[in-house]
Amino acid sequence: MTTSVIEISEPTAESVKVSENTLSVDLSDGRTISVPLEWFPRLLHATRVERNNLRLIGRGHGIHWEDIDEDINIEGLILGRPSGESQESFRNWLAQRKIGKSSIKKK
C-alpha cells in the first residue's frame, strides 16, 4: 500500500484594500476575503490616511497598521475571527486618540 503526503500551505496576503466599510485581502490562492470594518474597531475609527498606511508582515501572514497599532493575522480572517481586543483596551486607545487630537488643536 502506497500513501502520499499532501502538503497544504496556508494562503498569504498579496494585497490589501480598506474602504470606508470593508477590509478586503487578496490571497495567494486566488481568493479575496472581505470583512466589515466593524470587526476591527481601530480600523473603523481610523482616518483614511491611517487606514492606507499598512504593510504586510511575516511574509504575508499578517497586516500591520503602524499609526493605529493594529495587527491582523490572515489565518484569523480566513477563520472569520473579528478583533480579539477587549472593550477596555479599545476605550483606552480611543480616549488617547481624543487627547492627542485636542492637544494638537491647542498648538
Sine and cosine of phi, psi and omega as CSV:
sin_phi,cos_phi,sin_psi,cos_psi,sin_omega,cos_omega
0.00,0.00,0.75,-0.67,-0.01,-1.00
-0.95,-0.32,0.71,-0.70,0.09,-1.00
-0.86,-0.51,0.54,-0.84,0.05,-1.00
-0.85,-0.52,0.51,-0.86,0.00,-1.00
-0.98,-0.21,0.77,-0.63,0.05,-1.00
-0.97,-0.26,0.85,-0.53,0.04,-1.00
-1.00,-0.02,0.80,-0.60,0.05,-1.00
-0.93,-0.37,0.85,-0.53,0.01,-1.00
-0.97,-0.23,0.58,-0.82,0.02,-1.00
-0.96,0.30,0.75,-0.66,0.03,-1.00
-0.90,0.43,0.47,-0.88,0.03,-1.00
-0.88,-0.47,0.30,-0.96,0.03,-1.00
-0.97,0.22,0.67,-0.74,0.08,-1.00
-0.94,-0.35,-0.54,0.84,0.08,-1.00
-0.43,-0.90,0.38,-0.93,-0.07,-1.00
-0.70,-0.71,0.67,-0.74,0.10,-0.99
-0.77,-0.63,0.70,-0.72,0.05,-1.00
-0.83,-0.56,0.88,-0.48,0.06,-1.00
-0.98,-0.20,-0.17,-0.99,0.02,-1.00
-0.90,0.44,-0.46,0.89,-0.11,-0.99
-0.80,-0.60,-0.17,0.98,-0.19,-0.98
-0.66,-0.75,0.61,-0.79,0.19,-0.98
-0.96,-0.27,0.85,-0.53,0.00,-1.00
-0.85,-0.53,0.75,-0.66,-0.04,-1.00
-0.81,-0.59,0.84,-0.55,0.11,-0.99
-1.00,0.09,0.81,-0.59,-0.06,-1.00
-0.99,-0.17,0.37,-0.93,-0.02,-1.00
-0.90,0.43,-0.31,0.95,0.01,-1.00
-1.00,-0.06,0.16,0.99,0.06,-1.00
0.99,-0.14,-0.24,0.97,0.02,-1.00
-0.99,0.17,0.38,-0.93,0.20,-0.98
-0.83,-0.55,0.78,-0.63,0.03,-1.00
-0.95,-0.30,0.78,-0.63,0.06,-1.00
-0.84,-0.54,0.75,-0.67,0.02,-1.00
-0.74,-0.67,0.44,-0.90,0.03,-1.00
-0.94,0.34,0.60,-0.80,0.04,-1.00
-0.88,0.47,-0.38,0.93,0.05,-1.00
-0.83,0.55,-0.41,0.91,0.04,-1.00
-0.93,0.37,-0.37,0.93,-0.07,-1.00
-0.75,-0.66,1.00,0.07,-0.11,-0.99
-0.81,0.58,-0.56,0.83,0.02,-1.00
-0.90,0.44,-0.65,0.76,0.06,-1.00
-0.92,0.40,-0.63,0.78,0.00,-1.00
-0.87,0.49,-0.62,0.79,-0.04,-1.00
-1.00,-0.04,-0.02,1.00,-0.01,-1.00
-0.98,0.19,0.40,-0.92,0.12,-0.99
-0.97,0.23,0.21,-0.98,0.04,-1.00
-0.87,0.50,-0.67,0.74,0.01,-1.00
-0.88,0.47,-0.70,0.72,0.01,-1.00
-0.90,0.43,-0.64,0.77,0.01,-1.00
-0.90,0.44,-0.58,0.81,-0.05,-1.00
-1.00,0.09,-0.16,0.99,0.04,-1.00
-1.00,-0.01,0.98,0.21,-0.06,-1.00
-0.78,-0.63,0.29,-0.96,0.11,-0.99
-0.53,-0.85,0.51,-0.86,0.09,-1.00
-0.98,0.19,0.66,-0.75,0.02,-1.00
-0.83,-0.56,0.31,-0.95,0.03,-1.00
0.84,0.55,0.67,0.74,0.00,-1.00
0.83,0.55,0.61,0.79,0.06,-1.00
1.00,-0.02,0.11,0.99,0.02,-1.00
-1.00,0.09,-0.12,0.99,0.01,-1.00
-0.42,-0.91,0.19,-0.98,0.04,-1.00
-0.79,-0.61,0.67,-0.74,-0.01,-1.00
-0.80,-0.60,0.71,-0.70,0.11,-0.99
-0.91,-0.42,0.97,-0.25,-0.06,-1.00
-0.87,0.49,-0.72,0.69,-0.12,-0.99
-0.89,0.46,-0.49,0.87,-0.05,-1.00
-0.89,-0.45,0.14,0.99,0.03,-1.00
0.79,0.61,0.79,0.61,-0.02,-1.00
-0.87,-0.50,0.72,-0.70,0.10,-0.99
-0.79,-0.61,0.72,-0.69,0.05,-1.00
-0.80,-0.61,0.76,-0.66,0.00,-1.00
-0.99,-0.14,0.65,-0.76,-0.11,-0.99
-0.90,0.44,-0.62,0.79,0.04,-1.00
-0.85,0.53,-0.67,0.74,0.03,-1.00
-0.88,0.48,-0.64,0.77,0.05,-1.00
-0.89,0.45,-0.71,0.70,0.00,-1.00
-0.86,0.50,-0.62,0.79,-0.02,-1.00
-0.99,0.10,-0.03,1.00,0.06,-1.00
0.98,0.21,0.51,0.86,-0.02,-1.00
-1.00,-0.07,0.87,-0.50,0.12,-0.99
-0.97,0.25,-0.01,-1.00,-0.01,-1.00
-0.80,0.60,0.63,-0.77,0.04,-1.00
-0.99,-0.16,0.14,0.99,-0.03,-1.00
-0.92,0.38,0.67,-0.74,0.01,-1.00
-0.95,0.32,0.41,-0.91,0.05,-1.00
-0.87,0.50,-0.63,0.78,-0.01,-1.00
-0.90,0.45,-0.71,0.70,0.02,-1.00
-0.88,0.48,-0.69,0.72,0.00,-1.00
-0.91,0.42,-0.68,0.73,0.03,-1.00
-0.86,0.50,-0.68,0.74,0.03,-1.00
-0.89,0.46,-0.68,0.73,0.02,-1.00
-0.89,0.46,-0.71,0.70,-0.01,-1.00
-0.89,0.45,-0.66,0.75,0.03,-1.00
-0.89,0.46,-0.66,0.75,0.02,-1.00
-0.89,0.45,-0.60,0.80,0.05,-1.00
-0.89,0.45,-0.68,0.73,-0.01,-1.00
-0.91,0.42,-0.65,0.76,0.03,-1.00
-0.89,0.45,-0.72,0.69,0.00,-1.00
-0.87,0.49,-0.67,0.74,0.00,-1.00
-0.93,0.38,-0.62,0.78,-0.02,-1.00
-0.94,0.34,-0.54,0.84,0.02,-1.00
-0.96,0.28,-0.47,0.88,0.06,-1.00
-0.94,0.35,-0.66,0.75,-0.01,-1.00
-0.90,0.44,-0.54,0.84,-0.05,-1.00
-0.95,0.31,-0.39,0.92,-0.06,-1.00
-0.95,0.32,0.00,0.00,0.00,0.00
